[in-house]
Amino acid sequence: MKEKPAWVCWWTVFGRIAGTILKNSGGRFIRTETQFRNWITPDGSAGPSGRGGFRAEPGRYHLYVSLACPWASRALIFRALKGLEEFISVSVVNWFMGAEGWTFDDGPGVVPDTVNGAKRLHEVLHQAVPDYSGRVTVPVLWDKHEGAIVNNESSEIIRMLNSAFDGIGAKPGDYYPEDLRDEIGRLNGQIYDRVNNGVYKAGFATTQSGL
């Protein structure tokens, strides 16, 4: 049997991880929702979604990222902007996504998982939820105290980092000012649809009309 080219296998794997093209979608790329939506807050109270219990504390949280992923990169940027390098530790997966998804195989920039000892990122999600069967994506924000995933939605993670740690030593700076939030939301909606998610819609669409 003739083997499929490596890039075909990679593209298929990535498509399954990033989202689903439904048979009744007209060939459009349909991104599935992230499933972990808790929030770190200054006092541990519940945020806009999920449950409470995730108080902002130095050294309590760990961030799993890929340097090849723009969604994860913005979490790293916010970690640096707010001076949280000593507050939130980091593991970096290998840039190459193979048949088993993100791994910690040796490579440039890889930082092993010193928290859970995982060799593949899916092991981290199964550590939190043994029967987990959803997408395995970065970034992932992990709570070392509870052994649980706080959140894996990058837009929410950066908003936590923006303000949750302000009272315990984060650098000053509000990158989500209240008086500009409506305008930020409007612009984000356009940029996300046309640029951030636009490349996925173009890449995974199965028909021209699905773009």
Helices and strands as residue ranges (DSSP letters): H 6-18, G 23-25, E 61-65, H 70-81, E 88-92, H 121-128, E 140-143, E 148-151, H 154-163, G 166-168, G 178-180, H 181-191, I 192-196, H 198-204, G 208-210
